[in-house]
Every structure is written in structure tokens, then in C-alpha cells.
């Protein structure tokens, strides 16, 4: 993830207004980094290693919560094994699996 040197990041209000109360703590932290990659970096994908480093948890813990977010269809897995935001589900917020 190539992050700009600016310490301020654009983040969708919907993450805080809607999803913050619906996601587990680590799921929410993962989603903040996924959104950060999507809206503030040149590459909208983020790897398990980058997530583990950014959150300070093991890769296995991150994978557990990624599976949960994937089942909720909030993220998608890319061809190269990274993850990115599923904007349609993210902004619609209509997911009966929560």
C-alpha cells in the first residue's frame, strides 16, 4: 500500500455513520485500512501482511476477520490475493448476514 506523506486521509462518512456500530472492533479496523487504501492510495488493494502490520495483530487473526467481512460481502478478493472494498454493498448497507 503506497500511502501519501499527508497525515490526513479521506474516509467515507458511511464507515462511521453506518458500519461502525455493526462491525466487530477488528472488522472495523480492517475496514478503515481497506477504505484508506481505496480512497488515499494509488493501489486500492491491501494485503494480509499490510493489514496485520497496520493493526498490530497476527496474520491468522486478520484472516479470520477477513473471512467474516468477505462473507458479509463488504470486501472482495482480487486475483493477486489482496482485498478491496465492495462499494455496492458498503454504501447500500443492506446485508442480512450482519
VMD Tcl script that draws the C-alpha trace (Angstrom):
set ca {
  {0.00 0.00 0.00}
  {1.60 3.23 -1.14}
  {0.38 5.85 1.33}
  {0.84 9.53 0.65}
  {3.01 11.57 3.02}
  {-0.03 13.60 4.06}
  {-1.19 12.55 7.55}
  {-4.83 13.44 6.82}
  {-6.87 10.86 4.96}
  {-10.20 11.00 3.23}
  {-12.58 8.49 4.76}
  {-16.22 7.89 3.79}
  {-18.69 9.12 6.41}
  {-20.70 5.97 5.79}
  {-17.98 3.93 7.50}
  {-18.56 5.83 10.74}
  {-22.26 6.68 10.42}
  {-23.44 3.20 9.46}
  {-20.83 0.44 9.77}
  {-19.02 1.45 12.96}
  {-21.83 0.11 15.17}
  {-22.45 -3.00 13.06}
  {-18.92 -4.43 12.87}
  {-16.70 -6.10 15.45}
  {-13.75 -3.96 16.57}
  {-11.14 -5.69 14.41}
  {-13.54 -5.81 11.44}
  {-13.96 -2.05 11.77}
  {-10.19 -1.51 11.94}
  {-9.74 -3.65 8.82}
  {-12.43 -1.67 7.02}
  {-10.72 1.63 7.92}
  {-7.49 0.38 6.32}
  {-9.36 -1.01 3.29}
  {-11.08 2.38 2.84}
  {-7.77 4.17 3.38}
  {-6.22 2.11 0.59}
  {-9.23 2.68 -1.67}
  {-9.53 6.43 -1.29}
  {-6.00 7.60 -0.46}
  {-3.53 5.35 -2.25}
  {-2.55 4.66 -5.81}
  {-3.46 0.99 -5.39}
  {-6.92 0.25 -3.94}
  {-5.86 -3.25 -2.84}
  {-4.38 -4.20 0.52}
  {-2.68 -7.43 1.55}
  {-3.00 -9.53 4.70}
  {0.57 -8.55 5.62}
  {-0.21 -4.84 5.31}
  {-3.37 -5.25 7.38}
  {-1.54 -7.23 10.09}
  {1.19 -4.60 10.26}
  {-1.28 -1.70 10.29}
  {-3.49 -3.18 13.03}
  {-0.82 -4.93 15.07}
  {-2.44 -8.38 15.02}
  {-1.23 -11.70 13.66}
  {-1.92 -12.71 10.07}
  {-4.11 -15.56 11.32}
  {-6.28 -13.15 13.32}
  {-6.56 -10.84 10.32}
  {-7.52 -13.76 8.06}
  {-10.28 -14.78 10.48}
  {-11.87 -11.32 10.31}
  {-11.27 -11.01 6.57}
  {-13.29 -14.20 6.09}
  {-16.10 -12.62 8.11}
  {-16.02 -9.40 6.05}
  {-15.87 -11.46 2.86}
  {-18.95 -13.46 3.92}
  {-20.72 -10.15 4.59}
  {-19.68 -9.13 1.05}
  {-18.07 -5.90 2.27}
  {-14.75 -6.82 0.67}
  {-13.71 -8.77 -2.37}
  {-10.56 -10.79 -3.00}
  {-8.53 -9.76 -6.01}
  {-6.73 -12.02 -8.46}
  {-3.40 -11.45 -6.71}
  {-4.75 -12.41 -3.26}
  {-5.27 -8.91 -1.89}
  {-8.54 -7.38 -0.70}
  {-10.53 -4.34 -1.75}
  {-13.77 -2.58 -0.86}
  {-17.04 -3.81 -2.36}
  {-18.54 -0.34 -2.80}
  {-22.01 -1.51 -3.78}
  {-22.64 -3.39 -0.52}
  {-20.65 -0.87 1.53}
  {-22.82 2.07 0.51}
  {-26.14 0.27 0.28}
  {-25.68 -1.16 3.75}
  {-28.34 -3.73 3.08}
  {-26.87 -7.02 4.13}
  {-28.99 -9.52 6.03}
  {-25.94 -11.52 7.18}
  {-24.92 -8.93 9.78}
}
mol new
graphics top color blue
foreach p $ca { graphics top sphere $p radius 0.5 }
foreach p [lrange $ca 0 end-1] q [lrange $ca 1 end] { graphics top cylinder $p $q radius 0.2 }
display resetview
